Amino acid sequence: MVRAVLAQQCCGYDHLDTLPQIASEDVRVRLRRPLPRQTRFPRNHPSASERLPVLRANIRKEQDLFHCLVLDADIVEIWPEIFASPFGVFNKGDDDPHTSGRVIHDLSYPEDGSVNAYTDSSDVPKATFEHCSSVAREILRCKLENPDHDVLAMAGDVASAYRNAYTHSAYVHMFAGFITEDNAIIIDMSAAFGWTGSAGTYSVLGGAVAFNHGSTGSGPRPRGFYNYHWVDGHINVASSTGTQCEDAERSLRFALTTVMGPSAVNDRKFTAWSTQQKVLGLIFDTTAGTVAMPTKKVVKARSLIAHSFHSQALSRSEFRSLLGSLRHVATCVRPAQAFV
């Protein structure tokens, strides 16, 4: 990220004062009070201990990309400020749980003595995102404007989204983890996913991409391209007339490169233009004019509800998982919102 380029390309952006600061000074963490010295590091969650090879593989990958440091635990003798939080490993889609998983750095543990508990959230930018109904409105607008042409949508994605915001060197010691079996300390060098300030910090970057893209116009769209974004996902909607689709995709790629550099463009998750597109896990059909849950998610939701209904009790983590899994039901079935 180049400060001068951002100032020029994002002139008029609401968070223009914060954006160059992230680019030139990295992310600083303001605390309500100093973190206590740890006499011993917390144990990792059972999910991490039971899937240690998956945890190690993920850390090696991040180390190869210079996203984290892996140090011998004896480093605490000269760096006693290091504050460790436990790791967890959760399933990643339908991948084999023995070889693949998503590593979570639990910065909210313990509840009253965690990095998140000590972070002064009033100093963090507030994450703001538009409801996905915006996509439906744009589809309808395009259909009314060009009724004889298909309306197409495509999705773009930022590679390692949260890794684009690095933590200032004076604060990286707060984002450590410990693997007992290897006597190793892992220092996360980015605004780690799970930190209470990471969503707001990254929203400044993602919002800058959307602003730059939305401010770039072509012949049919002189006022700028439509762009819906949610965290690291960006959705384009355009009529299939002329070069509108090609121009919109080119503009999105340029905006990503301008704000976060060429490595931010995740080509693997840039989809083709289509009349059916997945947005936040929902299928938008521009031809039929419908929004629907994927069949697999419907089956999963029914199974979860049936299991919960017949259970004698639910743990807090199971209850939270259930609510998170039913968010699409509340989106598609409005009366369900009162129960979720």
C-alpha positions as CSV (number, residue, x, y, z in Angstrom):
1,M,0.0,0.0,0.0
2,V,1.4,3.4,-1.1
3,R,0.2,6.4,0.9
4,A,0.4,8.9,-2.0
5,V,-1.4,6.6,-4.4
6,L,-4.2,5.9,-1.9
7,A,-4.6,9.7,-1.2
8,Q,-5.0,10.3,-5.0
9,Q,-7.1,7.3,-6.0
10,C,-9.4,7.4,-2.9
11,C,-10.0,11.1,-2.7
12,G,-13.4,11.7,-1.1
13,Y,-13.5,8.4,0.7
14,D,-15.0,8.6,4.2
15,H,-12.1,7.0,5.9
16,L,-9.3,8.6,3.9
17,D,-7.7,9.9,7.1
18,T,-7.4,6.3,8.5
19,L,-6.4,4.6,5.2
20,P,-3.0,6.2,4.7
21,Q,-2.2,5.7,8.4
22,I,-2.7,1.9,8.0
23,A,-0.6,2.0,4.9
24,S,2.4,3.8,6.4
25,E,2.2,3.1,10.1
26,D,0.5,-0.3,10.3
27,V,-2.2,-1.1,12.8
28,R,-1.8,0.1,16.4
29,V,-3.6,-1.4,19.3
30,R,-4.9,0.9,22.1
31,L,-5.6,-0.9,25.4
32,R,-8.0,0.0,28.2
33,R,-5.2,-1.1,30.6
34,P,-1.9,-3.0,30.2
35,L,-2.0,-6.7,29.6
36,P,-0.9,-8.7,32.6
37,R,2.3,-10.8,32.5
38,Q,1.5,-14.4,31.9
39,T,3.2,-16.8,34.3
40,R,2.3,-19.7,32.0
41,F,0.6,-19.9,28.6
42,P,-3.0,-21.1,28.3
43,R,-3.6,-24.5,26.8
44,N,-4.9,-24.7,23.3
45,H,-8.5,-25.9,22.8
46,P,-9.0,-29.7,22.4
47,S,-9.8,-29.2,18.7
48,A,-6.2,-28.0,18.1
49,S,-4.5,-30.6,20.3
50,E,-6.5,-33.4,18.6
51,R,-5.6,-32.1,15.1
52,L,-2.1,-31.0,15.8
53,P,-0.8,-31.9,12.2
54,V,-3.4,-29.6,10.7
55,L,-2.5,-26.8,13.1
56,R,1.2,-27.2,12.2
57,A,0.5,-27.3,8.5
58,N,-1.5,-24.1,8.7
59,I,1.2,-22.3,10.7
60,R,4.0,-23.5,8.3
61,K,1.9,-22.0,5.4
62,E,1.6,-18.7,7.2
63,Q,5.3,-18.7,8.1
64,D,6.3,-19.3,4.4
65,L,4.2,-16.2,3.5
66,F,5.9,-14.1,6.2
67,H,2.5,-13.7,8.0
68,C,3.8,-15.0,11.3
69,L,7.0,-15.8,13.3
70,V,7.7,-19.2,14.8
71,L,10.1,-18.9,17.7
72,D,11.6,-21.1,20.4
73,A,9.6,-20.6,23.7
74,D,12.8,-19.5,25.4
75,I,12.4,-16.1,23.7
76,V,10.2,-15.1,26.7
77,E,13.4,-14.6,28.7
78,I,14.2,-11.5,26.6
79,W,10.6,-10.7,25.5
80,P,8.5,-11.3,28.7
81,E,5.7,-9.1,27.3
82,I,4.6,-11.9,25.0
83,F,0.9,-12.6,25.6
84,A,-0.4,-16.0,24.2
85,S,-4.0,-16.9,23.3
86,P,-5.2,-20.5,22.6
87,F,-5.6,-22.0,19.1
88,G,-8.5,-24.0,17.9
89,V,-9.1,-25.9,14.6
90,F,-12.5,-26.2,13.0
91,N,-13.8,-28.0,9.9
92,K,-13.3,-26.2,6.6
93,G,-16.3,-26.9,4.4
94,D,-16.5,-30.5,3.2
95,D,-12.7,-31.0,3.3
96,D,-11.2,-34.0,5.1
97,P,-10.9,-33.0,8.8
98,H,-7.8,-35.1,9.2
99,T,-5.8,-33.1,6.6
100,S,-7.6,-29.8,6.4
101,G,-9.1,-27.3,8.8
102,R,-9.5,-23.6,9.7
103,V,-7.2,-22.4,12.5
104,I,-8.8,-19.9,14.9
105,H,-6.8,-17.8,17.3
106,D,-9.1,-17.4,20.2
107,L,-8.3,-13.8,21.3
108,S,-11.4,-13.7,23.4
109,Y,-10.2,-16.3,25.9
110,P,-10.3,-16.1,28.9
111,E,-13.4,-14.0,28.9
112,D,-12.3,-11.2,31.3
113,G,-8.5,-11.5,30.7
114,S,-8.2,-11.7,26.9
115,V,-6.6,-9.4,24.3
116,N,-10.1,-8.5,23.1
117,A,-11.3,-7.7,26.7
118,Y,-8.4,-5.3,27.1
119,T,-8.7,-3.7,23.7
120,D,-10.2,-0.2,23.7
121,S,-12.8,-0.7,21.0
122,S,-13.7,3.0,20.9
123,D,-10.5,3.6,19.1
124,V,-11.3,1.0,16.3
125,P,-13.1,2.0,13.1
126,K,-16.7,0.7,13.0
127,A,-17.3,-2.0,10.4
128,T,-20.3,-1.0,8.2
129,F,-21.7,-3.2,5.5
130,E,-24.8,-2.9,3.3
131,H,-27.6,-5.6,3.4
132,C,-27.4,-8.1,0.5
133,S,-30.9,-6.9,-0.6
134,S,-28.8,-4.2,-2.4
135,V,-27.8,-6.9,-5.0
136,A,-31.5,-7.7,-5.6
137,R,-32.3,-4.1,-6.2
138,E,-29.5,-3.7,-8.7
139,I,-30.6,-6.8,-10.6
140,L,-34.1,-5.3,-10.9
141,R,-32.7,-1.9,-11.9
142,C,-30.7,-3.5,-14.7
143,K,-33.6,-5.6,-15.9
144,L,-35.8,-2.5,-16.2
145,E,-33.1,-0.5,-17.9
146,N,-32.3,-3.2,-20.5
147,P,-35.2,-5.6,-20.6
148,D,-33.9,-7.3,-23.8
149,H,-30.5,-8.3,-22.3
150,D,-29.5,-10.7,-19.6
151,V,-28.4,-9.4,-16.2
152,L,-25.2,-11.0,-15.1
153,A,-23.3,-11.2,-11.8
154,M,-19.8,-12.1,-10.9
155,A,-17.9,-12.4,-7.6
156,G,-14.4,-11.3,-6.8
157,D,-12.4,-12.1,-3.6
158,V,-9.4,-10.7,-1.8
159,A,-6.6,-13.1,-1.1
160,S,-5.8,-13.5,2.6
161,A,-8.0,-10.5,3.3
162,Y,-7.0,-9.8,7.0
163,R,-3.4,-10.3,6.2
164,N,-3.3,-7.1,4.2
165,A,-3.4,-5.1,7.5
166,Y,-0.2,-5.6,9.4
167,T,0.2,-5.0,13.1
168,H,2.8,-2.4,14.2
169,S,5.9,-4.0,15.6
170,A,5.3,-2.5,19.1
171,Y,2.1,-4.5,19.4
172,V,2.7,-7.9,17.8
173,H,3.6,-9.5,21.1
174,M,-0.1,-9.3,22.0
175,F,-1.0,-11.8,19.3
176,A,1.0,-14.9,20.2
177,G,0.1,-18.5,20.5
178,F,1.9,-21.5,22.0
179,I,2.3,-25.1,20.9
180,T,3.3,-27.1,24.0
181,E,4.3,-30.2,22.0
182,D,6.9,-28.2,20.0
183,N,7.8,-25.7,22.7
184,A,7.2,-23.0,20.1
185,I,5.7,-19.5,20.2
186,I,3.8,-18.2,17.2
187,I,3.6,-14.5,16.7
188,D,0.8,-13.3,14.3
189,M,2.0,-10.2,12.4
190,S,-1.3,-9.1,11.0
191,A,-4.5,-7.7,12.4
192,A,-5.5,-11.2,13.2
193,F,-9.0,-12.5,12.4
194,G,-10.8,-12.8,15.7
195,W,-9.3,-9.7,17.2
196,T,-12.0,-7.2,18.1
197,G,-10.5,-4.5,15.9
198,S,-9.7,-6.6,12.8
199,A,-13.2,-6.3,11.2
200,G,-13.3,-2.5,11.6
201,T,-9.7,-2.2,10.4
202,Y,-10.2,-4.4,7.4
203,S,-13.5,-2.7,6.5
204,V,-11.5,0.5,5.9
205,L,-9.4,-1.4,3.3
206,G,-12.4,-3.2,1.7
207,G,-14.4,0.0,1.7
208,A,-11.6,1.8,-0.1
209,V,-11.7,-0.9,-2.8
210,A,-15.5,-0.5,-3.2
211,F,-15.1,3.3,-3.2
212,N,-12.5,3.3,-5.9
213,H,-14.4,0.8,-8.0
214,G,-17.7,2.6,-7.5
215,S,-16.1,5.9,-8.5
216,T,-14.8,4.5,-11.8
217,G,-17.2,4.9,-14.7
218,S,-17.6,3.8,-18.3
219,G,-19.8,5.0,-21.1
220,P,-23.1,3.3,-19.9
221,R,-22.1,3.9,-16.2
222,P,-20.5,7.3,-16.1
223,R,-21.2,7.7,-12.4
224,G,-19.4,4.5,-11.4
225,F,-19.9,0.7,-11.4
226,Y,-22.2,-1.0,-9.0
227,N,-20.2,-2.9,-6.4
228,Y,-21.5,-4.7,-3.3
229,H,-18.9,-5.9,-0.8
230,W,-19.0,-7.9,2.4
231,V,-15.7,-8.2,4.2
232,D,-13.4,-9.8,1.5
233,G,-16.1,-10.5,-1.1
234,H,-17.0,-8.1,-3.9
235,I,-20.0,-8.6,-6.2
236,N,-20.5,-7.0,-9.6
237,V,-23.9,-6.8,-11.3
238,A,-24.2,-5.6,-14.9
239,S,-26.3,-5.9,-18.0
240,S,-24.8,-8.0,-20.8
241,T,-24.8,-5.1,-23.2
242,G,-21.5,-4.0,-24.9
243,T,-18.5,-4.3,-22.7
244,Q,-20.2,-3.5,-19.4
245,C,-19.2,-6.8,-17.8
246,E,-15.6,-6.7,-19.0
247,D,-15.2,-3.0,-17.9
248,A,-16.6,-3.7,-14.4
249,E,-14.3,-6.7,-13.8
250,R,-11.3,-4.7,-15.0
251,S,-12.2,-1.9,-12.7
252,L,-12.6,-4.2,-9.7
253,R,-9.2,-5.8,-10.3
254,F,-7.6,-2.3,-10.7
255,A,-9.2,-1.2,-7.4
256,L,-7.9,-4.2,-5.5
257,T,-4.4,-3.7,-6.9
258,T,-4.4,0.0,-6.1
259,V,-5.4,-0.4,-2.5
260,M,-3.8,-3.6,-1.5
261,G,-1.3,-4.6,-4.2
262,P,-1.4,-7.2,-7.0
263,S,-1.2,-10.1,-4.6
264,A,-4.6,-9.2,-3.2
265,V,-6.4,-10.4,-6.3
266,N,-7.5,-13.9,-5.6
267,D,-7.9,-15.3,-9.2
268,R,-9.0,-18.7,-7.9
269,K,-12.1,-17.1,-6.5
270,F,-12.9,-14.7,-9.3
271,T,-16.0,-16.3,-10.9
272,A,-17.3,-16.1,-14.4
273,W,-20.2,-13.8,-15.2
274,S,-23.4,-15.8,-14.9
275,T,-27.2,-15.4,-14.4
276,Q,-26.8,-17.5,-11.2
277,Q,-24.3,-16.3,-8.5
278,K,-23.7,-17.1,-4.9
279,V,-23.7,-14.1,-2.6
280,L,-23.1,-14.6,1.2
281,G,-24.1,-18.3,0.7
282,L,-27.4,-17.4,-1.1
283,I,-28.1,-18.1,-4.8
284,F,-29.2,-15.1,-6.7
285,D,-30.9,-16.0,-10.0
286,T,-31.1,-12.9,-12.2
287,T,-33.3,-14.6,-14.9
288,A,-35.9,-15.9,-12.5
289,G,-35.6,-13.0,-10.2
290,T,-35.2,-15.2,-7.1
291,V,-33.0,-15.6,-4.0
292,A,-32.8,-19.0,-2.5
293,M,-30.8,-21.1,0.0
294,P,-28.7,-23.9,-1.6
295,T,-30.3,-27.3,-1.2
296,K,-27.5,-28.6,0.9
297,K,-28.0,-25.7,3.4
298,V,-31.7,-26.4,3.6
299,V,-31.0,-30.1,4.4
300,K,-28.4,-29.1,7.0
301,A,-30.8,-26.5,8.6
302,R,-33.6,-29.1,8.9
303,S,-31.2,-31.6,10.4
304,L,-29.8,-29.1,13.0
305,I,-33.3,-28.0,14.0
306,A,-34.5,-31.6,14.4
307,H,-31.4,-32.5,16.4
308,S,-31.8,-29.5,18.7
309,F,-35.6,-30.1,19.2
310,H,-35.0,-33.7,20.4
311,S,-31.9,-32.9,22.6
312,Q,-32.3,-32.8,26.3
313,A,-29.8,-29.9,26.5
314,L,-27.5,-27.8,24.4
315,S,-24.1,-26.3,25.3
316,R,-23.5,-22.6,24.8
317,S,-21.2,-23.4,21.9
318,E,-23.7,-25.7,20.3
319,F,-26.4,-23.0,20.7
320,R,-24.3,-20.3,19.1
321,S,-23.4,-22.7,16.2
322,L,-27.1,-23.4,15.7
323,L,-27.9,-19.7,15.5
324,G,-25.1,-19.0,13.1
325,S,-26.2,-21.9,10.8
326,L,-29.7,-20.5,10.6
327,R,-28.9,-17.0,9.5
328,H,-29.9,-17.8,5.9
329,V,-33.2,-19.1,7.1
330,A,-33.9,-15.7,8.8
331,T,-32.9,-14.0,5.5
332,C,-35.2,-16.0,3.3
333,V,-38.0,-16.6,5.7
334,R,-38.8,-13.3,7.3
335,P,-41.0,-14.6,10.1
336,A,-38.1,-16.7,11.3
337,Q,-36.2,-13.5,12.4
338,A,-38.2,-13.4,15.6
339,F,-36.8,-16.7,16.7
340,V,-33.1,-16.3,15.7
